[in-house]
C-alpha cells in the first residue's frame, strides 16, 4: 500500500503558488540574467527591485536593504547590533530562530509576554516598556504578525514602543504582512520618524516565492553603519529580482490569494469553535493557532500524519496541546477540515458506544 502524497500544513508556505507573471518570468529568462552582474549602478541605483521598493514605500533607495529572505537580514541585524553578553528582547512565543542567532553572538535573550485575550493573543506592551530599564537591552525583536500566535501589534502600541525605545535598535519582523486588509502601508514613513527602526519584509509568504529567497528591509535614517555592513557590492540575485518585480506587478492576483486565505481562516475558526474543549485564536497571518484537549492533540497528530496531512503540533513549554495549522488553498482546506471533523466524530461515537449499558 502506497503512502498518501503529503500536504504540508506545517510550513506556513503559500500553497496557492506565485502569480502567473512570476512563472512567465522563469519561462522567458535568458542566460544573461545568470552570467552577468547587475548594471543597475550605472543608472544611479542599487537594483531595479530596491528602486521599485523605494518608490512603493516612499523612502530613499539607500535605506532599502535586499537580502535572501527575512532570515538573512535578521541574522545580519543580530550580528551587527548585539554585543556578546548584552540583552536582546524577544516575544515569549516566537520563531525559534530568534534564540538561535542570539546564541551565535553570545547574546542574552530576555522574553517579554504575550497573553491570550478575547480569542486572540496580544502583546503586553506595558511589560515590554518596563524592560527598557530593567533589562537594558541592546536590541528589540518584535514580530507582527507573530509566529505562532498570529497576532499583530496595533499601530498606536507600536508608536508607544518606538517612543519608549528611542536609541535602541528595534527590529519589526513583518514576514507575514499582507494577509488581512489594513490601512495605508506607511511603515517606510515610520523609519524616517524613528531612526533606529528596521522593518523586515519578505516575498516568501504572501507572494509565494519562498524558494527564491527574496527579502528586504526598510532602514531607519540612523542605520548608515548597518547599511554598510549589509552591502553587496556585486548586486543582488538578478533572477530573484525579476520574480519579485513580477509579483509586485500582480496585486490583483495576490488580493485574491489573501481573500482565499481569509476564507480558510474563517472555516478553521468555525470548525474548532464547535469542537468541545478547543480554542482557536484569531490570526492575521497564513496560519492559525489551536489549543485542544491533550487526548485530541495526540490522536489528531497520529491520524492526520498517517493520512499525509502534515500539521505542526507544537512541543514548546506552554504550547504542548497546541497545533499551528498553515492555511492551504480552498480544496486543501476542505480536505483537512472534513478529515478532522470525521476523525473527531469517530472518537465521539466510540465514547458514546462505551458509555451505553450492555
N, C-alpha and C positions, 0 to 999 in steps of 0.2 A: 504494500500500500504506500503510495507516494505521499509525502508531506505536502500540506497546502502551501501555495506561494504566500510568503509573509506580506502583510500590510503593516507598515510601521506607523503606529500612533504614539511613538515614544521619543521621536527625534525633533519635534517642532519644525519639521520641514513643510514647505508649502506644496501639497500634493496636487494642486491644480496645475502646477508647472508654469514655466515662464511664458510671456506674451509671444504670439506668433512672430512678431517682428524680431525678437531675440533669436528664434530658430532660423529666421531668414538670414540674419547676420552670420550665423555659423555656416549656412549653406553657401553663401557668396564670399566668404572670407578668402583672401588670396595670400600667397606666401609672403608678400611684402610686410604684412602685419607681424610676421614671425621673424623674418631675418633682419629687419631694420629697426634701429632705435627710433624713438619719438623725435619729431622735429618741431614739436609744439613751441619750444622755447624761441624759435625763430619768429613766432607770431606774438611773443610777449607774454605768454602764459605757460604754466607748467604742463597742462594737458587739456584736451578738449573736455574731458569729464570734470576736472576741477573748475574750468571756466564756466561750464553749464551750472554746476552746483553753486558757484559764486553768484551767478545771476538769480538762481532759484531762491537762495536764502538771503540775498541782499547784503552780502559781506565781501570784503576784499578777498580776491582769489588766493592771496598769500596766506590767508587764515583757513584755507581748506587743506586738510591732510588726507591723502589717499593711502589705503592700506589693504591688506589681504583679509578682509572681514573685520568686524569689531575686535575679534580676538587679538589680532596683530597690533592694533593701535592701543588697546587696553594694556597689553603687555609692555609696550613702549612707555606708556604713561607711568605704570607702576615702577618700572626700572629707572625711569628718569626722576620721578618726584619723591620716591620713598627711600630714605636712607635706612641702612641696617639699624635695627633696634628701635625704630620710630613706629608710631601707630598709624594704621590705616583703618578707617571706619567702613564696615560693610553691613548689609542687611542680615538679620538673624536667620532668614531663609533666603538663600540666593544660589547662584551658579557656583558650583564647587571651584571653578577656575579662579575666582577671586582669592580664595585662600591659597591656592597653589602658586600663583605668581607672586603673592606677597612673601611666601616662604622662600622663593628663589633669591630674593634680595635680603633676607633676614628681617623682614618687617613683622610687626606685631599686629595681628588682626583683632580689632575690637568690634563686637557686634552691637548694633542698635536694633530695637524691637520693631517687629510687625505684629499686628494683632487682628484677629477676626472680629468684624462688627457689621451687622446689617447685611449678611450674606456676601460679604467681600472682605478682603484684607485691607488694612490701612497701615501706613507708616505712623509711628509715634513721633511726630515732628518735635514736640517739646522735649522728649527724651534725647533726641538726636542733637538738638541745640545745646542742651546741657553738657554734652560730651565735648564740646569745644573747649571748655575749661578743665574738665576732669581727665580727659584722655590726651589732650594736647596733640591732636593728630597732625600729621604731615600731608595727609591725602584723605579725601572722602570719595567713596564709590557708592553710587545710588542708581538703581535700575528702574525705569519707568517706561512701559510696564515691567514688572518684576517677574523673574522666573524662580520658583514655580507658582507663585501665588497669583499672578496675573493682574495685580492692581497697579494703577497709575498714581502718580503724585499730582494733586491739584495744583494749578498754576500759582494760586496765592500762597500755598505752602512752599512751593519751590522758591519763590521770591523771599519768603521768610528765611529759608535755609541759606540762600545765597547771600543775603544781608548779614546773617549771623557768622558766616564762614568767609567773609572777605579776607583776602590774604592767604587763604589755604586753597591749594588746587582741588577743584571739585569736578569729578567725572560723572556726567549724566549719561548712562548707558541706555540708549533708545533703540536697541536692536529690534524690538517688537513694535515699534511705532507704525501706525497706519492701518491697523485692523479695525478700528472703530472711527466713526465720524468725529471730527474735532474742529476746534476753532482755527483761526489763522496760524500757520506754522511759522511763528516768529522767534524760534529758538536761535536763529542766526542773530537777530537783533539783541537777544539777551547776552550773547557773547561779546557784544560791544559795550553793554552796560556793566557786565561783570567780567573783569579782565582775567580772572582765574578759572573761568568755566570752560570745560571741554565737553562738547556734546558729540556722542558717538552714534552713527547710523550704519546700516548695512543693507546690501541688496540680497542678502541670504533669505530673509523671511518673507516679507510681503512680495518682493519681486521674484522669488523662487529661483534664485541664482546662487544657491549655497555652494554648489560645486565649482563655481567660477571664482569664489573668494574675493568679493568686492566689498570694501567698507570705506567709510570716510569719517572725518571728524571736523567739526567747526570749533575753532580755537578762540579763546578769549584774547583780547588785544595785548595782554601782558605775558603771552606764552611764546615769545620770539625764540627763546633758548630751546624750548621743546620742539618748535617747528624745525629748527636746525638739526636737532637730534634725530628727527624722523625723516629728514630729507633723503630722497632717492634721486641722485643726480642724473642717472641714465633713463629716468622716466618710469612710467607705470606700465603694467601689462596691457598691451595695446588691444588684444582681442577681448579681454575682460572689459576694457573701456568701451569698446563698440557695443557689447552686450548691455552695459549699464545705460548708455545713451539711448539704445532702442527701448529699454524698459521705461526710461523717463518719458519717452515719446508715446507710451502706451497706457496713459492714465485711465482711459475708459475700460480697458481690459482689467486693470487692477482694482478698479472700483467694483467691477462685477465679482472679482475674487473676494474682496472684502465683504461684499454682500452675501456671498455663499458661506463664508466663514461665520458670519453673523447668524445665518440660518442654522448652521451646525451647532453653534454655541447654545442657541435657544432650545434646540431639540435635546441637547445633553442636560440643560437645566431642567426641562420638563421631565425627562426620564428619572433623574436621580432625586428630584424633589418628591416624586411619587413613590420612591422606594423607602421602606421603613429603615430608620437608623442611619440614613445617608444625608450628607450635606454637600452641596456643590457651591463653589464660590464664584461670584461674577468676575469675569476676566475681560481685559482689553487686548488680549493677545490671541495667538492662534492655538491656544490650548486652554484647558480648564482643569482646576484642581478639585478633587473629590475626596471627601472623607467617608469611610464605610466601616461597618462593624468588622472586627478582626476576622471572624469566620468567613464573611463575604469576600474580604480582601484576598485571603489565601485561595479560596475557591475560584474566584474570577481570574486571578493570576494564572493558576494552573490550567483552567479550561480555555481561556482566551488564547494563551500561548499554544496550546495543543491544536487550536484551530487556525493558527497563523495570524492572529490579531495581536500584535505586539504593543502592549500598553506599558507605560513607565510606572511601576509600583515602587514607591519611594521607601528607602530603608533608613533615612536620616533620623536622628533623635527628634521626637515631636511630630514626625510625619510618617510613622511606621504603618499606619492604617489609611494612608492616602495614596491616590493614584493621580498622576498628571496625564491627561488624555489630549494628545495633539488632535487638531481638527483635520479631518480628511475632506475630500470632495463630497458632494451630495450622495453619490452612490455608496461610497465607503462608509460615510456616517450612517446611512440607512442600515447597512450590513452590520456595523458594530452595535448600533442601538438594538436592533432586533435580536442579535445574538445575546446581548446582556439581558434583555427582557426575557428571552426564552430560558436562559440559564437560571435566572433568579426565580422564575415561575416554577421551574423544575424542582428547585430546592424547597420552595414553599409548599408545593404539592406533596413532596416527600415528608415534610414535617407534619402536615395535616394527617397523612396516612398513618404515621407512627402514633399520633395522638388519639386516633379513633380506637374505641374499645374493640377487642376481638369478638 
